[in-house]
Every structure is written in structure tokens, then in C-alpha cells.
Amino acid sequence: MKVAKLLPAIAMALLFSTPTWAQQQTVDPELIARLEEMLSKTDWQTRAGGGPKGVLLLHQAKLRRIIDQLKSGQSVTPKEIDALFLEHPC
């Protein structure tokens, strides 16, 4: 009988508590500045015809998504950031 009352109480406590892993991550302003610089270079290359336009537009979309995630405090894996730097055409 006690277990039947204890389990819902534990479930409610877990549901409404804020876990430490869900807190927002700190944003590195240097990283965001570097990614925004990469975005502006890619934008310039797209307008100037400095490469395959489809590839550049896809890279721009990835950069914008990562920048938006970082600015909003969402988590971004280092693997995603490394992939952006590796595929950057500049």
C-alpha cells in the first residue's frame, strides 16, 4: 500500500524538478563571432559565384542553425562544430 503512494510521488517529483543536465550551456562569444565571420564569407562567396552555389547555400543553412542554437542556449555537440570548420570552403 505504501509503495502505491510512494511511486506516484517520486514520479511527480522527477517530472517537475529541473535536472542539472537540462540547464542552458554557457555561450562562447569568440566561437559565435568566428561562426558569424564564416557565415559572412560564405554569403559573399555565394553572391560572387565563388563555388558551387548549392553547396554554399547548404553550408550557410548549417551555419545559421548552429549559430541560432548557440545563441538560444541549446546544446551543440563539438562534433557538429568541427564538421562545420572542416567543410568550410574558405
Buried (B, 14 or more C-beta within 10 A) or exposed (E): EEEEEEEEEEEEEEEEEEEEEEEEEEEEEEBBEEBBEBBEBBBEBBEEEBBEEEEBEEBBEBBBEBBEBBEEEEEBEEEEBEEBEEEBEE
